[in-house]
Amino acid sequence: MKIIERKDYLDKLIARKENGMIKILTGIRRCGKSFMLDPIFKNYLLESGVEENHIIKIDLDEIENEKYLNPHELNNYIKNNIVDNKMHYILIDEIQKVENFEAVLNGFLHHRNLDVYVTGSNSKFLSSDVITEFRGRGDEIRIFPLSFSEFSSAFNKESKESIWNEYVTYGGMPLILNQKTDEQKSNYLTNLFELTYKKDIIERNHIHKDNILDSLINILSSSIGSLTNPQKIYNTFLSNGITDLSKNTIISYLEYLLDSFLIEKVERYDVKGKKYIQSPQKYYFADVGLRNAKLNFRQQEENHIMENIIYNELIIRGYNVDVGVVEIRDGQKRKQLEVDFICNQGNKRYYIQVALHLDTKEKAIQETRPLNNIGDSFKKIIVVKDNIKLWRNEDGIVIIGIQEFLLNKNSLDL
């Protein structure tokens, strides 16, 4: 079994150790949250001198722990395993399965010798319940599928090109590294999508029109990086003869997919007007392998997949990411040019374009035109598939190959 250390996430847990808050590891199911708690974080605690009987771990996904889905049983289990007044580390996997879990966790906050870490696989339990209940004492650590850098670290002798091709096709779900053949990899991802994510969304939200949900996911999978909105998606259903639904159903189903961390919605930002544009938006998948599996690995438009991978990388690095709109006057008409990504972090801002190649003058003009019309001094970058040495054009725009961009944590500042 190939093990990825995921040191960046461990460092985040260590930095929050004993901070008086509930540490909440969130993210799509099977992305490695449980593994971060045990063995990675648990082993760190043991190696730093914590006694094993001061680590209380419970996995609520396991059938033998089913009775602890009752909040009183869970509370009693934790309390009965506190052996003295020294610090105890509570590790609870899939806390959202517990009814009224907020009250249980809130109770733990009253004990100074409890340091609590939990995982959860849907966003509502964080965004509404936890933040409201804990009044700022819930500390989220978002876990993602393997980045390209993490994924690459599992390989030794393979060429960079073959590693890239694997990642573009099968993505970064951690257990994909243990599948040996293409058939095993595709079956793993297809089953994961159908039997874990889709089933979970249907059961949790009591969906009766699962064929509509399935079609919606297919539409989103086919149009990653394309502008859309609920009305446009609804019109797509109507044009295909599906009329037994409303636009509100589409809106609800999109929320369910977002809540499961399966997809991410990206808003559009008017750079010159300094305001958000309400509609349309773009949607990206948390993992491109899952997206590809949903389409039976048929639609492999590498430019859109590259865009999805770069979006995920920027989010992993902690940036807030929008799609940029730059309005210009073209003769007598106003025209909107698109910047693939605007990423912000504190007082830093970067504008990023994604292109397979800049192999013609026309393509170079197309990609640089939006950046040249922004009118501010923040850094502007074009990421291309070609394995090239970083260079700057005459306007100061950085052109960088995708592998260098993804493998170098400081690539935005090169």
C-alpha positions in Angstrom: 0.0 0.0 0.0 1.4 3.4 -1.0 1.2 5.9 1.8 1.4 9.7 1.2 2.5 11.6 4.3 0.4 14.8 3.6 2.7 16.9 5.7 0.9 20.2 5.0 -2.3 18.9 6.6 -0.4 17.4 9.6 1.3 20.8 10.1 -2.2 22.4 10.2 -3.4 20.0 12.8 -0.2 20.5 14.9 -0.6 24.3 14.7 -4.1 24.0 16.1 -3.3 21.5 18.8 -4.9 22.3 22.2 -6.3 25.7 20.9 -9.6 25.3 22.8 -11.5 24.8 19.6 -13.2 21.8 17.9 -11.0 20.9 14.9 -13.2 19.9 12.0 -11.7 18.0 9.1 -14.1 18.4 6.1 -14.0 17.3 2.5 -15.4 14.8 0.0 -15.8 11.2 1.3 -12.7 9.0 0.8 -10.3 11.9 0.3 -8.2 10.9 3.3 -9.8 12.7 6.3 -10.0 9.5 8.4 -6.4 8.6 7.5 -5.2 12.1 8.6 -6.7 11.4 12.1 -5.5 7.8 12.3 -2.8 6.8 11.7 -1.1 10.2 10.7 -2.1 12.5 13.5 -2.5 9.7 16.1 1.1 8.5 15.3 2.3 12.1 15.7 0.7 12.3 19.2 2.2 8.9 20.2 5.7 9.9 19.0 5.5 13.2 20.8 4.9 11.4 24.1 1.1 11.2 24.5 0.1 7.9 26.2 -2.2 5.7 24.1 -4.9 5.7 26.8 -5.1 9.5 26.4 -6.2 9.1 22.8 -9.8 8.3 22.4 -10.7 7.3 18.8 -14.0 6.2 17.5 -15.0 5.5 13.9 -18.8 6.1 13.4 -18.7 4.4 10.0 -18.0 1.0 11.6 -21.0 -1.3 12.4 -19.7 -2.2 15.8 -20.0 1.5 16.8 -23.5 2.0 15.6 -24.9 2.5 19.1 -22.7 5.6 19.4 -24.8 7.3 16.8 -27.0 8.0 19.7 -25.6 11.3 21.2 -26.0 10.1 24.8 -24.1 6.9 24.1 -21.3 8.7 22.4 -21.1 11.3 25.2 -21.0 8.5 27.8 -18.3 6.5 25.9 -16.0 9.5 25.7 -16.5 10.5 29.4 -16.0 6.9 30.6 -12.6 6.8 28.8 -11.2 9.9 30.5 -8.7 8.4 33.0 -7.3 11.5 34.7 -6.9 15.3 34.5 -4.2 15.2 31.8 -5.0 16.3 28.3 -7.0 13.7 26.3 -7.2 13.8 22.5 -10.7 12.9 21.1 -10.7 11.7 17.5 -14.2 11.1 16.0 -14.7 10.0 12.4 -17.9 11.1 10.5 -19.5 13.1 13.4 -22.4 14.3 11.2 -23.9 10.8 11.5 -24.7 11.5 15.2 -28.1 13.1 15.9 -27.7 16.4 17.7 -23.9 16.1 17.6 -23.6 19.8 18.1 -24.7 19.5 21.7 -22.2 16.6 22.3 -19.3 18.6 20.9 -20.4 21.7 22.7 -20.3 19.8 26.0 -16.7 18.7 25.3 -15.7 22.4 25.1 -16.4 22.7 28.8 -13.6 20.3 29.7 -10.2 21.8 29.7 -8.5 18.5 29.4 -10.2 17.5 26.1 -8.7 18.4 22.7 -11.3 17.4 20.1 -10.8 16.5 16.4 -13.7 15.4 14.2 -14.3 14.6 10.5 -17.4 15.4 8.4 -18.4 14.8 4.8 -21.0 17.4 4.2 -20.6 21.2 4.3 -24.0 22.1 5.9 -23.0 20.6 9.2 -20.0 23.0 9.2 -21.5 26.1 7.7 -24.8 26.2 9.5 -24.8 24.0 12.6 -21.2 24.2 13.8 -20.6 27.8 13.3 -23.9 28.7 14.9 -23.5 26.4 17.8 -19.9 27.0 18.6 -19.9 30.8 18.0 -16.5 30.8 16.4 -15.0 27.8 18.3 -15.2 25.5 15.4 -11.9 25.4 13.4 -12.2 24.0 9.9 -9.4 22.2 8.1 -10.4 21.3 4.6 -8.9 18.1 3.2 -8.8 17.6 -0.5 -8.0 14.6 -2.8 -4.3 14.3 -3.6 -2.7 17.3 -5.3 -0.5 16.6 -8.3 2.5 17.1 -6.1 1.3 14.6 -3.5 0.3 12.2 -6.3 3.7 12.4 -8.0 5.5 11.6 -4.7 4.1 8.1 -4.9 6.1 7.3 -8.0 9.8 6.6 -8.4 10.9 5.6 -11.9 7.9 6.7 -14.0 8.3 9.6 -16.4 6.7 13.0 -15.7 4.6 12.6 -18.7 3.2 9.2 -17.7 2.5 10.5 -14.2 0.6 13.5 -15.6 -1.4 11.2 -17.9 -2.4 9.1 -14.9 -3.5 12.1 -12.9 -5.4 13.7 -15.8 -7.3 10.4 -16.3 -7.8 9.0 -12.8 -7.4 12.0 -10.5 -6.1 12.0 -7.0 -8.4 9.9 -4.7 -5.8 8.3 -2.4 -6.9 4.7 -3.0 -6.5 5.0 -6.7 -2.7 4.5 -6.1 -3.4 1.0 -4.9 -5.3 0.0 -8.1 -2.9 -1.8 -10.5 -4.7 -1.9 -13.9 -6.7 0.6 -15.9 -9.7 -1.6 -15.4 -9.3 -1.7 -11.6 -8.9 2.1 -11.6 -11.9 2.8 -13.7 -14.1 0.3 -11.7 -12.9 1.8 -8.4 -13.9 5.3 -9.4 -17.2 4.3 -11.0 -18.2 2.3 -8.0 -17.1 5.1 -5.7 -19.2 7.6 -7.5 -22.3 5.4 -7.7 -22.2 3.5 -4.4 -20.8 6.2 -2.2 -21.4 9.8 -3.4 -24.6 9.4 -5.4 -26.2 7.0 -3.0 -25.2 9.2 0.0 -26.7 12.3 -1.7 -29.9 10.5 -2.5 -30.4 9.0 0.9 -29.4 12.1 2.9 -31.7 14.4 0.9 -34.5 12.0 0.3 -34.3 12.3 -3.5 -37.0 10.5 -5.5 -35.9 11.7 -8.9 -32.5 10.1 -9.0 -32.6 10.0 -12.8 -32.7 13.8 -12.7 -29.8 13.9 -10.3 -27.8 11.6 -12.5 -28.5 13.7 -15.7 -27.6 16.8 -13.8 -24.2 15.4 -12.8 -23.6 14.3 -16.4 -24.4 17.8 -17.6 -22.0 19.3 -15.1 -19.3 16.7 -15.9 -19.6 17.5 -19.6 -19.3 21.3 -19.1 -16.6 21.8 -16.5 -15.1 25.3 -17.0 -18.2 26.5 -19.0 -20.5 29.2 -17.9 -23.9 28.0 -16.8 -26.7 28.6 -14.3 -29.9 26.8 -13.1 -32.0 28.3 -15.8 -29.6 27.2 -18.6 -29.4 23.7 -17.1 -33.2 23.6 -16.8 -33.5 24.6 -20.5 -31.2 21.7 -21.3 -33.5 19.3 -19.6 -36.5 20.7 -21.5 -34.8 20.5 -24.8 -34.2 16.8 -24.2 -37.9 16.3 -23.5 -37.6 16.1 -19.7 -40.4 18.2 -18.3 -41.3 16.6 -15.0 -39.1 19.0 -13.0 -38.9 22.7 -12.0 -36.0 25.1 -11.9 -36.2 24.9 -8.1 -35.4 21.2 -8.3 -32.3 22.0 -10.2 -31.3 24.6 -7.6 -31.9 22.2 -4.8 -29.9 19.4 -6.5 -27.0 21.7 -7.2 -27.0 22.6 -3.5 -26.9 18.9 -2.6 -23.9 18.4 -4.8 -22.1 21.4 -3.4 -22.9 20.2 0.2 -21.3 16.9 -0.5 -18.0 18.6 -1.6 -18.3 16.8 -5.0 -18.4 20.1 -6.9 -17.4 23.7 -6.3 -19.1 26.8 -7.7 -17.0 29.7 -8.8 -18.5 33.2 -9.1 -17.7 35.8 -11.8 -16.0 39.1 -10.8 -16.0 42.2 -12.9 -12.3 43.4 -12.6 -12.8 47.0 -13.6 -16.3 47.4 -12.1 -15.0 45.7 -8.9 -18.2 43.8 -8.3 -19.5 40.3 -8.6 -21.8 39.2 -11.4 -24.6 37.1 -10.1 -25.0 34.8 -13.1 -23.8 32.6 -14.8 -21.2 30.7 -12.8 -18.7 27.9 -13.4 -18.6 24.5 -11.7 -15.5 22.3 -11.1 -15.2 18.8 -9.7 -13.3 18.1 -6.5 -11.5 15.3 -8.4 -11.1 15.0 -12.1 -10.9 11.2 -11.9 -14.4 11.1 -10.5 -15.6 13.5 -13.2 -14.1 11.3 -15.9 -15.6 8.1 -14.4 -19.1 9.7 -14.5 -18.6 10.1 -18.3 -17.1 6.6 -18.7 -13.8 8.2 -19.5 -15.2 9.4 -22.9 -14.8 13.2 -22.8 -11.1 13.9 -22.2 -10.8 17.6 -23.2 -7.4 18.2 -21.7 -7.7 22.0 -21.6 -10.9 21.8 -19.4 -9.4 19.2 -17.2 -6.2 21.3 -16.8 -8.4 24.2 -15.8 -10.2 22.0 -13.2 -6.8 20.8 -11.8 -5.4 24.3 -11.5 -8.6 25.5 -9.8 -8.3 22.7 -7.2 -4.6 23.5 -6.7 -5.3 27.2 -6.0 -8.0 26.2 -3.5 -5.6 23.7 -1.8 -3.1 26.5 -1.5 -5.6 28.6 0.4 -6.6 31.1 -2.2 -10.1 32.6 -2.8 -10.7 32.0 -6.5 -13.1 33.8 -8.9 -13.6 33.9 -12.7 -12.6 37.3 -14.0 -14.5 39.5 -16.5 -12.7 42.4 -18.2 -14.9 44.7 -20.2 -13.4 46.6 -23.1 -14.6 48.7 -25.9 -14.2 47.0 -29.3 -15.1 49.7 -31.9 -18.6 50.9 -31.1 -19.4 47.9 -28.9 -18.6 46.8 -25.4 -17.1 43.3 -25.2 -16.4 41.0 -22.2 -13.1 39.2 -22.0 -12.6 36.3 -19.6 -9.8 35.7 -17.2 -9.8 32.1 -16.1 -9.0 32.7 -12.5 -8.5 35.6 -10.1 -7.0 34.4 -6.9 -6.7 36.4 -3.7 -5.1 35.8 -0.4 -4.7 38.7 2.0 -3.2 41.6 0.0 -2.0 39.2 -2.8 -3.7 38.9 -6.1 -2.9 36.9 -9.2 -4.6 36.7 -12.6 -4.2 33.3 -14.3 -5.0 32.1 -17.8 -4.9 28.4 -18.7 -4.0 27.2 -22.3 -2.9 24.0 -23.8 -0.4 25.8 -26.1 0.7 29.2 -27.2 2.0 27.9 -30.5 0.5 30.5 -32.8 0.5 34.3 -32.8 -3.3 34.3 -32.8 -3.5 32.0 -29.7 -0.9 34.2 -27.9 -3.0 37.3 -28.6 -6.2 35.6 -27.5 -4.8 34.5 -24.1 -2.9 37.7 -23.4 -5.5 40.2 -24.4 -7.7 39.9 -21.3 -4.6 40.2 -19.1 -3.3 43.3 -20.9 -6.6 45.0 -20.5 -6.9 44.6 -16.7 -5.0 47.8 -16.0 -3.5 47.1 -12.6 -0.1 45.9 -11.5 -0.9 42.5 -9.9 0.9 39.5 -11.3 -0.4 37.9 -14.5 0.4 34.3 -15.4 -0.4 32.0 -18.3 -0.1 28.2 -17.5 0.4 26.0 -20.5 0.7 22.2 -20.9 4.1 22.4 -22.6 7.1 21.4 -20.4 8.9 24.8 -20.9 11.3 26.9 -19.0 9.5 29.8 -17.3 9.7 33.0 -19.3 8.2 36.5 -19.4 6.8 38.2 -22.5 7.4 41.9 -23.3 4.3 42.9 -21.3 5.7 41.1 -18.2 3.3 38.2 -18.3 4.7 35.0 -16.9 4.4 31.9 -19.0 4.9 28.6 -17.1 4.5 24.9 -17.8 1.7 23.2 -15.8 4.0 20.6 -14.1 6.3 23.3 -12.8 3.3 25.3 -11.7 1.8 22.4 -9.8 5.0 20.9 -8.3 6.5 24.2 -7.0 4.6 25.5 -4.1 6.0 29.0 -4.8 5.1 29.0 -8.5 2.9 32.0 -8.2 5.8 34.1 -7.1 8.5 32.9 -9.5 
